[in-house]
Amino acid sequence: MMTMMVLEAFLYGLLSIILLIVGFMVLDFVVPCDFRKEIFEEKNTAVGVLAGGLFVALGLIVRSSVIGGGRGTEDGMMDGLFATLVFSGTGLVLFVAGYLLLALLFRKENLHRHIDEHNTAVGFALAGFFIAIALAVSGSIQ
């Protein structure tokens, strides 16, 4: 029993790391700035906060998938891992759609420019937006 729990923890943890990296790459593709450059070279707090919000949001979805998925048996674990992929993918699609809708809604203010200009308030607002979406998705899982 303990071996199964350790295996589950390892697999879910590994899947979480992969999903977080993929989520970061997808958002980096959608938001028209180079996240790595903005975070590490430009020290753009807005992008750092936005990325942090994405990580927390995806983590919430993965957590709910683990809690709501089948556990304790090999079949249940595989179903749970698949559910985690599906729900995380759904959340990521909703994050992108939400970001694009906000960019459209605030096109006058030019959301992309504000992020690029280190507007921390926009970074926090977007991080909160992603976390709110994750709470809705994770609520539907549980």
C-alpha positions as CSV (number, residue, x, y, z in Angstrom):
1,M,0.0,0.0,0.0
2,M,2.8,2.4,1.0
3,T,4.6,1.6,-2.3
4,M,1.5,2.5,-4.3
5,M,1.2,5.8,-2.5
6,V,4.9,6.7,-3.1
7,L,4.5,5.8,-6.8
8,E,1.3,7.9,-7.0
9,A,3.1,10.9,-5.4
10,F,6.0,10.6,-7.7
11,L,3.9,10.3,-10.9
12,Y,1.6,13.1,-9.9
13,G,4.5,15.3,-8.9
14,L,6.4,14.6,-12.2
15,L,3.2,15.2,-14.2
16,S,2.7,18.5,-12.3
17,I,6.2,19.7,-13.1
18,I,5.7,18.9,-16.8
19,L,2.3,20.6,-16.8
20,L,3.7,23.7,-15.1
21,I,6.5,24.0,-17.7
22,V,4.1,23.4,-20.6
23,G,1.7,26.0,-19.1
24,F,4.6,28.5,-18.9
25,M,5.6,27.9,-22.5
26,V,2.0,28.2,-23.8
27,L,1.5,31.5,-21.9
28,D,4.9,32.7,-23.1
29,F,3.7,32.0,-26.6
30,V,0.4,33.8,-26.2
31,V,1.6,36.9,-24.4
32,P,3.7,38.9,-26.9
33,C,6.9,39.2,-24.8
34,D,9.8,36.9,-24.1
35,F,9.0,35.6,-20.5
36,R,12.6,34.4,-19.9
37,K,14.1,37.7,-21.0
38,E,11.5,39.8,-19.1
39,I,11.9,37.8,-15.9
40,F,15.7,37.1,-15.8
41,E,17.2,40.1,-17.7
42,E,14.6,42.9,-17.5
43,K,13.5,41.8,-14.0
44,N,9.9,42.5,-15.1
45,T,7.9,42.0,-11.9
46,A,4.6,42.1,-13.9
47,V,5.6,39.0,-15.9
48,G,7.0,37.3,-12.8
49,V,3.7,37.7,-11.0
50,L,1.7,36.7,-14.0
51,A,3.8,33.5,-14.3
52,G,3.5,32.8,-10.6
53,G,-0.3,33.1,-10.8
54,L,-0.3,30.7,-13.7
55,F,1.8,28.2,-11.6
56,V,-0.6,28.5,-8.6
57,A,-3.6,28.2,-10.9
58,L,-2.4,25.1,-12.6
59,G,-1.3,23.6,-9.2
60,L,-4.9,24.1,-8.0
61,I,-6.3,22.2,-10.9
62,V,-3.8,19.4,-10.6
63,R,-4.6,19.1,-6.9
64,S,-8.3,18.9,-7.5
65,S,-7.7,16.3,-10.2
66,V,-5.7,14.2,-7.8
67,I,-8.3,14.5,-5.1
68,G,-11.2,13.8,-7.5
69,G,-9.4,11.2,-9.6
70,G,-9.3,7.4,-8.9
71,R,-6.6,6.5,-6.4
72,G,-5.4,3.5,-4.6
73,T,-5.4,1.1,-7.5
74,E,-3.3,0.9,-10.7
75,D,-6.4,1.4,-12.9
76,G,-7.6,4.3,-10.7
77,M,-4.1,5.9,-10.8
78,M,-4.0,5.7,-14.6
79,D,-7.5,7.2,-14.8
80,G,-6.5,9.9,-12.3
81,L,-3.4,10.8,-14.3
82,F,-5.4,11.0,-17.5
83,A,-8.0,13.2,-15.7
84,T,-5.2,15.4,-14.5
85,L,-4.0,15.9,-18.1
86,V,-7.6,16.6,-19.4
87,F,-8.5,19.1,-16.6
88,S,-5.1,20.8,-16.8
89,G,-5.4,21.1,-20.5
90,T,-8.9,22.5,-20.1
91,G,-7.7,25.0,-17.6
92,L,-4.8,26.1,-19.8
93,V,-7.2,26.6,-22.7
94,L,-9.4,28.7,-20.5
95,F,-6.4,30.7,-19.3
96,V,-5.5,31.5,-22.9
97,A,-9.1,32.3,-23.9
98,G,-9.5,34.5,-20.8
99,Y,-6.3,36.4,-21.5
100,L,-7.2,37.0,-25.1
101,L,-10.7,38.1,-24.1
102,L,-9.3,40.5,-21.5
103,A,-6.8,41.8,-24.1
104,L,-9.7,42.4,-26.4
105,L,-11.8,44.0,-23.7
106,F,-8.9,46.3,-22.7
107,R,-7.6,46.9,-26.2
108,K,-7.8,50.6,-25.6
109,E,-5.4,50.3,-22.7
110,N,-3.3,47.7,-24.6
111,L,-2.8,45.0,-22.0
112,H,0.3,43.7,-23.8
113,R,2.1,47.0,-23.6
114,H,1.3,47.4,-19.9
115,I,2.9,44.0,-19.2
116,D,5.9,44.8,-21.3
117,E,6.2,48.1,-19.5
118,H,6.5,46.3,-16.1
119,N,3.0,47.3,-14.9
120,T,2.9,45.2,-11.7
121,A,-0.8,46.0,-11.1
122,V,-1.6,44.3,-14.4
123,G,0.6,41.3,-13.5
124,F,-1.3,40.9,-10.2
125,A,-4.7,41.3,-11.9
126,L,-3.9,38.7,-14.5
127,A,-2.5,36.3,-11.8
128,G,-5.7,36.7,-9.8
129,F,-7.7,36.1,-13.0
130,F,-5.9,32.8,-13.7
131,I,-6.4,31.7,-10.1
132,A,-10.1,32.5,-10.2
133,I,-10.5,30.4,-13.4
134,A,-8.6,27.6,-11.7
135,L,-10.9,27.7,-8.7
136,A,-13.9,27.4,-11.0
137,V,-12.4,24.5,-12.9
138,S,-11.2,22.8,-9.7
139,G,-14.6,23.2,-8.1
140,S,-16.2,21.4,-11.1
141,I,-13.7,18.5,-10.6
142,Q,-14.5,18.0,-6.9
